[in-house]
Amino acid sequence: MTLRIGYAAGAFDLFHIGHLNLLRHAKSQCDVLVAGVVSDEMLRSVKGIEPFIPTSERVAIVRSLRFVDHVYVETVPDKMDVWHEVGFTHFFKGDDWRGTEKGMRLEREFAEVGVEVVYFPYTAHTSSSQLRRALEAASSASDTFAAQPLSA
Protein backbone atom coordinates (compact mmCIF):
# COMPACT_ATOMS: atom_id res chain seq x y z
CA MET A 1 0.00 0.00 0.00
CA THR A 2 1.33 3.42 -0.97
CA LEU A 3 1.31 6.07 1.75
CA ARG A 4 -0.89 9.04 0.80
CA ILE A 5 0.92 12.20 1.88
CA GLY A 6 -1.28 15.26 1.64
CA TYR A 7 -0.24 18.89 1.51
CA ALA A 8 -2.58 21.79 2.21
CA ALA A 9 -1.05 25.25 2.24
CA GLY A 10 -2.28 28.66 3.24
CA ALA A 11 -1.43 31.81 5.09
CA PHE A 12 -3.74 30.72 7.92
CA ASP A 13 -3.71 34.34 9.05
CA LEU A 14 -6.92 35.26 10.89
CA PHE A 15 -7.63 31.52 11.25
CA HIS A 16 -11.30 30.78 10.51
CA ILE A 17 -13.75 27.97 9.71
CA GLY A 18 -12.68 27.83 6.05
CA HIS A 19 -9.12 27.03 7.12
CA LEU A 20 -10.40 24.42 9.56
CA ASN A 21 -12.60 22.83 6.89
CA LEU A 22 -9.75 22.67 4.37
CA LEU A 23 -7.40 20.95 6.81
CA ARG A 24 -10.05 18.58 8.20
CA HIS A 25 -11.20 17.53 4.71
CA ALA A 26 -7.59 17.14 3.59
CA LYS A 27 -6.79 14.78 6.46
CA SER A 28 -9.79 12.63 5.57
CA GLN A 29 -8.19 12.07 2.14
CA CYS A 30 -4.67 11.08 3.17
CA ASP A 31 -2.61 9.08 5.66
CA VAL A 32 -0.27 11.93 6.60
CA LEU A 33 -1.22 15.61 6.39
CA VAL A 34 1.41 18.29 6.06
CA ALA A 35 0.05 21.81 6.49
CA GLY A 36 2.05 24.46 4.70
CA VAL A 37 2.10 27.83 6.45
CA VAL A 38 3.15 30.66 4.15
CA SER A 39 5.84 32.76 5.83
CA ASP A 40 5.45 36.46 6.61
CA GLU A 41 8.10 37.27 3.99
CA MET A 42 6.26 35.29 1.30
CA LEU A 43 2.94 36.96 2.13
CA ARG A 44 4.56 40.37 1.77
CA SER A 45 6.46 39.63 -1.44
CA VAL A 46 3.95 37.45 -3.32
CA LYS A 47 0.56 38.70 -2.11
CA GLY A 48 1.46 42.15 -0.86
CA ILE A 49 -0.21 41.35 2.45
CA GLU A 50 1.02 42.30 5.90
CA PRO A 51 0.01 39.42 8.19
CA PHE A 52 -1.85 40.18 11.40
CA ILE A 53 -0.42 37.09 13.10
CA PRO A 54 3.32 36.31 12.75
CA THR A 55 4.51 33.07 11.16
CA SER A 56 5.60 31.45 14.44
CA GLU A 57 2.15 31.97 15.99
CA ARG A 58 0.32 30.76 12.87
CA VAL A 59 2.52 27.65 12.91
CA ALA A 60 1.63 27.05 16.59
CA ILE A 61 -2.10 27.39 15.84
CA VAL A 62 -2.01 24.99 12.87
CA ARG A 63 0.32 22.53 14.62
CA SER A 64 -2.15 22.26 17.53
CA LEU A 65 -4.88 20.76 15.32
CA ARG A 66 -5.19 17.03 15.94
CA PHE A 67 -5.55 16.21 12.25
CA VAL A 68 -2.36 18.01 11.18
CA ASP A 69 0.62 15.65 11.33
CA HIS A 70 3.38 18.07 10.30
CA VAL A 71 3.77 21.77 9.57
CA TYR A 72 6.04 23.11 6.86
CA VAL A 73 6.84 26.82 6.61
CA GLU A 74 6.77 27.95 2.98
CA THR A 75 9.61 30.32 2.15
CA VAL A 76 9.52 29.96 -1.66
CA PRO A 77 6.66 30.79 -4.06
CA ASP A 78 7.01 27.75 -6.32
CA LYS A 79 4.90 24.76 -5.20
CA MET A 80 7.17 22.42 -7.18
CA ASP A 81 10.07 23.52 -4.98
CA VAL A 82 7.90 22.75 -1.97
CA TRP A 83 7.07 19.33 -3.45
CA HIS A 84 10.79 18.57 -3.81
CA GLU A 85 11.27 19.29 -0.09
CA VAL A 86 8.09 17.73 1.32
CA GLY A 87 7.41 14.87 -1.11
CA PHE A 88 3.60 14.90 -0.97
CA THR A 89 1.41 12.74 -3.22
CA HIS A 90 -1.75 14.85 -2.97
CA PHE A 91 -2.13 18.63 -3.05
CA PHE A 92 -5.29 20.08 -1.51
CA LYS A 93 -6.74 23.45 -2.48
CA GLY A 94 -10.00 25.36 -2.26
CA ASP A 95 -12.16 25.01 -5.37
CA ASP A 96 -11.90 28.74 -6.02
CA TRP A 97 -8.69 27.73 -7.86
CA ARG A 98 -10.44 25.14 -10.07
CA GLY A 99 -10.46 26.21 -13.72
CA THR A 100 -8.24 29.24 -13.12
CA GLU A 101 -4.98 29.78 -14.97
CA LYS A 102 -3.00 29.21 -11.74
CA GLY A 103 -4.99 26.08 -10.90
CA MET A 104 -4.61 24.52 -14.34
CA ARG A 105 -0.86 25.25 -14.38
CA LEU A 106 -0.53 23.63 -10.97
CA GLU A 107 -2.48 20.57 -12.16
CA ARG A 108 -0.21 20.19 -15.23
CA GLU A 109 3.02 20.56 -13.25
CA PHE A 110 1.93 18.16 -10.53
CA ALA A 111 0.59 15.60 -13.02
CA GLU A 112 4.10 15.34 -14.46
CA VAL A 113 5.42 14.12 -11.08
CA GLY A 114 2.38 12.01 -10.13
CA VAL A 115 0.81 14.41 -7.62
CA GLU A 116 -2.99 14.56 -7.60
CA VAL A 117 -4.62 17.96 -7.06
CA VAL A 118 -7.78 17.64 -4.98
CA TYR A 119 -10.21 20.53 -4.62
CA PHE A 120 -12.50 21.13 -1.68
CA PRO A 121 -15.45 23.52 -1.48
CA TYR A 122 -14.33 27.07 -0.74
CA THR A 123 -16.02 28.53 2.32
CA ALA A 124 -17.51 31.57 0.59
CA HIS A 125 -19.23 33.12 3.61
CA THR A 126 -15.96 33.50 5.53
CA SER A 127 -12.61 34.46 4.08
CA SER A 128 -9.43 36.06 5.34
CA SER A 129 -9.87 38.81 2.73
CA GLN A 130 -13.31 39.66 4.14
CA LEU A 131 -12.01 39.59 7.71
CA ARG A 132 -9.03 41.75 6.72
CA ARG A 133 -11.33 44.33 5.08
CA ALA A 134 -13.62 44.37 8.13
CA LEU A 135 -10.67 44.88 10.49
CA GLU A 136 -9.25 47.65 8.32
CA ALA A 137 -12.66 49.37 8.15
CA ALA A 138 -13.08 49.08 11.93
CA SER A 139 -9.58 50.44 12.44
CA SER A 140 -10.26 53.39 10.10
CA ALA A 141 -13.53 54.15 11.87
CA SER A 142 -11.77 53.98 15.24
CA ASP A 143 -9.02 56.31 13.99
CA THR A 144 -11.63 58.76 12.69
CA PHE A 145 -13.52 58.67 15.98
CA ALA A 146 -10.32 59.16 17.98
CA ALA A 147 -9.43 62.21 15.85
CA GLN A 148 -12.72 63.94 16.70
CA PRO A 149 -12.33 66.69 19.31
CA LEU A 150 -14.22 66.20 22.53
CA SER A 151 -16.95 68.79 23.02
CA ALA A 152 -17.53 70.34 26.40
Secondary structure, DSSP 8 states (H G I E B T S, - for coil): ----EEEEEE--TT--HHHHHHHHHHHHT-SEEEEEEE-HHHIIIII----SS-HHHHHHHHHTSTT--EEEEE-SS-HHHHHHHH--SEEEEEGGGTTSHHHHHHHHHHHHTT-EEEEE---TT--HHHHHHHHHHHHHHHHHHHHS----
